[in-house]
Every structure is written in C-alpha cells, then in structure tokens.
C-alpha cells in the first residue's frame, strides 16, 4: 500500500540535520521548530493562523472546543469516516448527528445535511463537521455556515493541499483539523496534527487549550489538554513541507495512470455502483483532489482483496464498518439501514496502492491482477 522508504532516502541527510538541530537546541516540546512549521504552513494554506498539536484526533477536539462546541450542542458529520470524526465530538461532550454520503464522492451529502437541518433535530445543531475523505474536499461552500448560522469545522486529516473552487482545505470553514500520521500525504515521523483558522480569537483559545488551559505558566484559565506538538515532529514536517506540492502532483499523476490503465483494460463502469467491473473514484467538479487514497468500488470486494493478497498486492478497506454501526457508538441510537449509502460503500470500497513514488509497472501489476480476478 505504501513504501515510506522511497520517500525517506532522498531526504535522509536533510532530515538528520533537522533532527540534530532539535537535539542541539533541546527545544523538544513546541519551540522554534514547531513555530517555524506553523508559520510556513499558514503561508502555504493561505490562512492567518496554524497551531501545531499532538495528533489529528486532538486537532479535531481542539477545534471543536475552541469554537465553543460542548454539552447540548449537536454536530452534523458523516457515518463514513475514521472513528475520530465522531469520537472527537463525543469527547467535546457534544451530540453527533449523522447524515448520509454522496455515493460518487463518498463525502457528506449536502442534500442529506439540508434535510437533517430542516427536520425536528435541526434546532439543536451548532456545527457541521464535513470530512474531506480520501483527499477530496466535501462539497460545502465557505458561506454554508454563515447561511445556517453554524460553525464549520473541517476534518481535513486526509486533505493537505486539496482545493474546492480554488480555496484550499484549511480555510473552507471556521477552523480545520489536519493529521500528520505517517501514512498521510504530509507525514510526520510519528503522531502530530494541526488546526488552522483565520480567527485570531479562535487561534488564541487553541494555543491555550493545547497547553492545559494555560495562558500564563501554571495559571489554568479552563480545562484544556496536553496536546502539544514536539520539536522533532516540527523539524521533520518543516523539511517535508517544502516537497508536499510536488508529491501531491505525483499522486495526481499516479491516479491518472490508474484511470488510463483501468479504462484501457475495459474494466470500468459508470457507477455509482459496480455490477461486473469496477467503479473508479472521481474528482468532483470544482475540486483539486490530492489522492490520499485511490478507492475503487468493486463487486465481491472481499474475494477480490483476498485474491490480491495472495499475489502480494497490498490493499485496505477504508472503512469496513460505518460509524453508526460501531459497537462503541451504539448509544447514539442508530441502526442498520439508517444510512444506506454509507453502508453500501462499506461493502464495496477497496483502496489500492498509491504513493508519489509508485511505478507504472507496479500499477500495471495491480490492474492486471484485478482484470484476472474479474475474468
């Protein structure tokens, strides 16, 4: 699925020098390396403030908490995402309300959100948390929150560099949460995250909340959390930030090659649901997709995955169980059948190998094996 060594080798000397500088300065928590990464990130994304933190999960909680989302507040999000999208809402003591996905983009459906807001629980909603799944921005305009008087918190964990109508993920709402988990397009050497915002007020609260609610050392104004980024991660990310745009363009080229190979092999169907062939992922109108994952829909998905595994081809299922059917979230009160698009996607999606250094012959092997299975 991913070969991090191919990315590491050309950066070997540069990364070691950056880590050595952290050791020399002994700024292990926050400090100049994190501050430099925050400043450069804000510039690249076109936002006023970027606040580094300990993980993408903590970034989601920090964004919600800084925006005043807490008890008795309902937050609308998707059932088809990583667990943290909902668990962060629960951790903020708010109420997750789910709406179904669009079957073509896999992202939260604007129509489903509008229906929820017009329903009996609409008055409880204080925020919407769209997830930019697989590297593609959800189809919500920056004005959506203002029109509905809602805070918009982007879950941009998989979407560094993605754009919607020329606006980058990270400034499509009031705040955005990014993850730098080692598999992400922009990845740390461990766990790290970031919150971006154009609000000076939110930024000040975010910095306070990530340090146990302190504005002055050992003076705690409210309950925060230990959610600081460490200096090593700031140093590694500062190096990698210089290359992320070229890596994202390489991912776009890999995705285009997959499209060409599948089409040439006669394996594609228009969709949105597969019958005999595969339905390819789509870049939606107005979007710049950064292809964190290349996810097809396939019939007999589990048998196909087993077939590819036998041939030593890595795959993954993102995600096999929708959030409303997770055991840990059963108290939300949802049941099977509540979100049919998310449930069907969970049965059909399969992520194929994708990373900037993936070779064309390797892609030909992947597509050839899928053709063999489907024949």
matplotlib code that plots the C-alpha trace (Angstrom):
import matplotlib.pyplot as plt

x = [0.0, 2.8, 6.6, 7.9, 11.5, 11.3, 10.4, 12.9, 16.0, 16.4, 15.6, 18.0, 20.7, 18.2, 16.0, 19.0, 20.3, 16.9, 16.7, 20.3, 19.3, 16.5, 19.0, 21.4, 18.8, 16.9, 13.6, 11.8, 8.2, 6.9, 9.7, 11.3, 11.0, 7.2, 6.8, 8.7, 6.5, 3.3, 4.4, 5.3, 2.1, -0.1, 1.6, 1.2, -2.5, -3.3, -4.6, -3.9, -3.1, -1.8, -1.5, 0.5, -0.6, -0.1, -2.4, -5.2, -7.6, -6.5, -6.8, -10.5, -11.2, -9.2, -11.1, -14.5, -13.6, -12.2, -15.3, -17.4, -18.9, -19.9, -22.8, -26.2, -24.6, -25.3, -22.7, -23.6, -21.0, -20.7, -21.0, -18.3, -15.0, -12.3, -13.6, -12.1, -14.5, -17.3, -15.2, -13.9, -17.5, -18.3, -15.1, -16.2, -19.4, -21.5, -24.0, -23.1, -25.9, -25.1, -26.2, -25.6, -22.9, -22.9, -22.2, -19.8, -17.5, -18.0, -18.3, -21.0, -24.1, -25.2, -28.7, -28.7, -27.4, -30.1, -32.8, -31.5, -31.3, -34.9, -36.0, -37.0, -33.4, -32.2, -32.6, -30.0, -27.3, -24.5, -21.8, -21.1, -18.0, -17.5, -14.8, -12.6, -12.4, -9.5, -8.0, -11.1, -12.9, -16.5, -18.9, -19.7, -19.0, -17.4, -20.7, -22.6, -22.0, -23.0, -26.2, -27.2, -25.6, -23.4, -19.7, -18.0, -15.1, -13.3, -11.9, -9.1, -6.9, -6.5, -6.6, -3.4, -3.3, -6.8, -9.0, -12.6, -13.3, -9.8, -9.9, -7.6, -8.7, -8.0, -9.8, -13.2, -14.7, -14.1, -11.4, -9.8, -8.1, -5.2, -3.4, 0.3, 0.1, 2.9, 0.6, -0.7, 0.4, 2.3, 3.6, 5.5, 7.8, 5.1, 1.9, 1.2, -1.6, -2.6, -5.6, -5.9, -8.1, -8.5, -9.9, -7.4, -9.8, -10.0, -6.3, -5.7, -8.0, -6.5, -3.0, -4.3, -6.3, -3.4, -1.4, -3.7, -5.7, -2.7, -2.2, 0.5, 2.7, 0.9, -2.2, -5.0, -8.0, -10.0, -9.7, -7.5, -5.4, -1.8, -1.9, 1.4, 3.5, 7.0, 10.1, 11.2, 7.9, 8.1, 11.5, 10.6, 7.5, 9.3, 11.6, 8.7, 6.5, 8.9, 8.1, 4.4, 3.1, 5.4, 4.3, 0.7, 1.2, 2.9, -0.1, -2.4, -0.3, -0.5, -4.3, -4.5, -2.4, -4.8, -7.7, -6.0, -4.9, -8.4, -10.1, -7.7, -8.3, -12.1, -12.8, -14.7, -18.3, -20.0, -21.4, -22.1, -22.4, -20.5, -22.1, -19.4, -16.5, -15.0, -16.3, -13.3, -13.1, -14.0, -12.6, -15.8, -16.4, -14.6, -12.2, -8.5, -8.1, -4.8, -5.4, -4.5, -6.2, -7.3, -10.5, -12.5, -15.9, -15.9, -18.3, -17.3, -14.9, -13.7, -13.0, -11.0, -9.0, -8.1, -7.1, -4.8, -3.3, -2.4, -0.4, 1.3, -0.6, -1.4, -5.0, -7.0, -10.7, -11.4, -13.9, -15.4, -17.9, -19.8, -19.6, -23.3, -22.8, -19.7, -20.1, -18.6, -21.2, -24.3, -25.7, -26.1, -29.2, -28.7, -29.4, -28.5, -30.4, -30.3, -27.6, -27.8, -25.2, -22.5, -23.4, -23.2, -19.9, -18.5, -19.3, -17.8, -14.8, -11.2, -8.1, -5.3, -1.6, -0.9, 2.1, 4.2, 7.0, 4.7, 6.0, 3.9, 4.9, 3.7, 0.3, 0.2, 0.6, -2.3, -4.7, -3.6, -4.4, -7.8, -8.5, -7.6, -10.0, -12.9, -12.4]
y = [0.0, 2.4, 2.4, 5.2, 4.2, 5.6, 9.0, 8.9, 8.0, 11.3, 13.3, 11.3, 13.9, 16.8, 15.1, 14.0, 17.6, 18.9, 16.3, 17.1, 20.7, 19.8, 17.9, 20.8, 23.4, 21.0, 22.5, 19.2, 20.5, 23.3, 25.7, 27.3, 24.2, 23.9, 27.7, 27.7, 24.9, 26.7, 29.9, 28.1, 26.1, 29.2, 30.7, 27.6, 27.2, 30.9, 31.1, 33.6, 31.0, 27.4, 25.8, 22.6, 19.8, 16.2, 14.4, 14.8, 13.5, 16.2, 18.7, 17.9, 18.2, 21.4, 22.9, 22.0, 23.1, 26.4, 27.1, 26.6, 23.3, 21.4, 19.9, 20.3, 21.2, 18.9, 18.5, 17.0, 14.8, 11.7, 8.0, 7.1, 8.2, 7.3, 6.9, 10.2, 12.2, 11.2, 10.4, 13.9, 15.3, 12.9, 13.9, 17.5, 16.4, 17.3, 15.2, 13.7, 13.8, 11.8, 12.4, 10.0, 10.4, 11.1, 7.7, 9.3, 11.4, 9.3, 12.7, 14.0, 14.8, 18.5, 17.3, 15.0, 17.7, 20.1, 17.5, 17.0, 20.8, 21.1, 18.2, 18.1, 18.0, 20.8, 23.4, 21.5, 21.8, 24.2, 23.0, 20.9, 18.7, 17.7, 15.2, 15.7, 12.0, 10.3, 13.7, 15.4, 18.4, 17.9, 19.9, 22.7, 26.4, 28.7, 30.5, 27.4, 28.1, 31.7, 30.9, 28.4, 30.1, 27.1, 26.7, 24.8, 22.6, 20.8, 17.3, 17.8, 15.0, 13.4, 16.6, 18.7, 20.7, 19.8, 22.6, 23.5, 26.2, 27.4, 27.6, 25.2, 22.8, 24.5, 27.8, 26.5, 26.9, 28.5, 26.0, 22.9, 19.8, 18.2, 14.9, 14.2, 10.5, 8.6, 7.4, 10.9, 12.9, 15.2, 12.9, 13.2, 10.6, 9.7, 11.4, 15.1, 17.4, 21.0, 23.3, 26.2, 29.3, 32.8, 33.9, 35.5, 34.7, 31.0, 30.9, 32.3, 29.8, 26.9, 27.7, 28.0, 24.7, 22.7, 23.6, 22.5, 25.7, 28.0, 31.5, 32.0, 29.2, 27.3, 29.6, 27.5, 29.5, 26.5, 22.7, 22.2, 19.2, 18.2, 18.4, 20.0, 19.1, 18.0, 19.6, 16.5, 16.4, 20.2, 19.7, 16.7, 18.4, 21.6, 19.6, 17.7, 20.8, 22.0, 18.9, 18.3, 20.2, 18.1, 14.9, 15.8, 16.4, 13.0, 11.4, 13.1, 11.6, 8.1, 8.4, 9.5, 6.4, 4.1, 5.7, 5.1, 1.5, 0.5, 2.1, 0.5, -2.9, -2.4, -2.9, 0.3, 1.0, 4.4, 3.7, 4.8, 1.1, -1.8, -4.8, -6.7, -4.2, -1.6, 2.0, 4.4, 7.3, 10.7, 14.2, 16.2, 19.4, 22.4, 20.2, 19.6, 16.0, 15.2, 11.4, 10.4, 7.2, 5.7, 3.9, 1.8, 0.2, -3.5, -6.4, -9.3, -6.9, -9.2, -12.0, -9.6, -8.4, -12.0, -12.6, -9.6, -10.5, -13.9, -12.1, -9.9, -6.8, -4.5, -3.2, -1.7, -1.1, 2.5, 1.8, -1.6, -0.6, 2.7, 4.7, 4.4, 0.6, 0.7, -1.1, 1.9, 4.2, 2.2, 4.7, 7.1, 5.1, 4.4, 1.1, -0.8, 0.7, 4.3, 5.4, 3.1, 4.9, 4.6, 1.0, 0.1, 1.9, 0.0, -3.3, -2.2, 0.1, -1.1, 1.2, 0.3, 1.2, 4.9, 7.0, 9.5, 7.1, 4.2, 3.0, 2.4, -1.2, -1.7, -0.2, -2.4, -5.4, -4.2, -3.6, -6.8, -8.8, -7.2, -8.0, -11.6, -11.8, -10.2, -12.5]
z = [0.0, 0.9, 0.7, 3.0, 2.4, -1.1, 0.3, 3.1, 1.0, -0.9, 2.3, 4.5, 5.1, 5.3, 7.9, 10.1, 10.1, 11.2, 14.0, 15.1, 15.4, 17.8, 19.9, 19.8, 20.8, 23.2, 22.2, 22.5, 23.1, 20.9, 20.4, 17.3, 15.1, 15.7, 15.4, 12.0, 10.7, 11.9, 10.1, 6.8, 6.9, 7.4, 4.4, 2.2, 3.0, 2.9, 6.5, 9.3, 12.0, 12.1, 15.5, 15.8, 18.1, 19.1, 16.6, 14.1, 16.7, 19.2, 16.4, 15.9, 19.7, 19.9, 17.0, 18.5, 22.0, 20.8, 18.8, 22.0, 21.0, 24.1, 26.1, 24.4, 21.1, 18.2, 15.4, 12.0, 10.4, 8.2, 9.2, 6.6, 8.1, 10.6, 14.1, 15.3, 13.3, 15.8, 18.9, 19.0, 19.0, 21.9, 23.7, 23.5, 25.2, 22.2, 20.3, 17.0, 14.4, 11.2, 7.6, 4.7, 2.0, -1.7, -3.5, -6.1, -3.8, -0.6, 1.2, 3.4, 1.2, 1.2, 0.4, 3.4, 5.7, 4.5, 5.2, 8.7, 9.4, 8.2, 10.4, 14.1, 15.4, 13.2, 16.0, 18.2, 15.6, 16.3, 14.0, 10.9, 10.6, 6.9, 6.3, 3.2, 2.6, 0.6, -0.3, -1.8, -0.3, 0.7, -1.3, 1.1, 0.3, 2.8, 3.1, 4.2, 7.9, 7.7, 5.8, 8.5, 11.5, 12.2, 12.9, 10.2, 11.4, 8.6, 9.1, 6.7, 8.1, 4.6, 2.5, 2.8, -0.4, -1.6, -3.0, -3.5, -6.1, -5.7, -1.9, 0.0, 2.6, 5.9, 5.0, 3.9, 7.4, 10.8, 11.7, 10.2, 11.7, 9.9, 10.7, 10.0, 10.8, 8.9, 6.1, 5.3, 2.2, 4.5, 7.2, 10.5, 12.0, 14.5, 15.5, 15.0, 13.9, 13.3, 13.5, 11.1, 11.3, 10.1, 13.5, 16.0, 18.8, 17.9, 17.5, 20.9, 22.5, 20.5, 21.8, 25.4, 25.2, 23.8, 27.0, 29.8, 29.5, 30.3, 29.1, 31.8, 33.1, 35.9, 35.7, 34.3, 33.0, 32.0, 31.4, 28.4, 27.4, 26.8, 23.1, 22.1, 19.0, 19.9, 18.3, 16.4, 14.5, 13.8, 12.4, 10.2, 8.9, 8.1, 5.8, 4.2, 3.8, 1.0, -1.1, -0.5, -3.5, -5.8, -4.0, -4.4, -8.1, -8.3, -6.6, -9.2, -12.0, -10.3, -10.1, -13.8, -14.8, -12.8, -14.7, -18.0, -17.2, -16.0, -19.0, -21.4, -19.8, -20.3, -16.6, -15.8, -15.2, -14.9, -11.5, -8.9, -8.0, -9.5, -11.1, -13.1, -13.4, -11.1, -10.5, -10.4, -8.0, -9.3, -8.9, -8.4, -10.4, -8.8, -6.8, -6.8, -5.4, -3.8, -3.8, -0.3, -1.3, -4.6, -3.8, -6.3, -5.8, -6.7, -6.7, -4.5, -2.8, -0.1, -2.5, -4.7, -1.8, -0.8, -4.5, -4.5, -1.1, -2.5, -5.2, -2.6, -3.6, -0.7, -0.3, 2.5, 3.3, 4.4, 6.2, 6.7, 9.4, 9.2, 12.4, 13.2, 13.4, 15.6, 19.0, 20.9, 19.4, 19.9, 22.4, 19.5, 18.7, 15.1, 13.4, 10.2, 7.3, 8.6, 6.1, 3.1, 1.0, 3.7, 4.4, 0.7, 0.3, 3.3, 1.5, -1.9, -1.4, -1.8, -1.6, -4.0, -3.5, -4.1, -3.1, -5.1, -6.0, -7.2, -10.5, -13.7, -13.9, -10.4, -11.3, -14.3, -12.0, -9.8, -12.7, -14.4, -11.2, -10.9, -14.6, -13.9, -11.0, -12.9, -15.8]

ax = plt.figure().add_subplot(projection="3d")
ax.plot(x, y, z, "-o")
ax.set_aspect("equal")
plt.show()
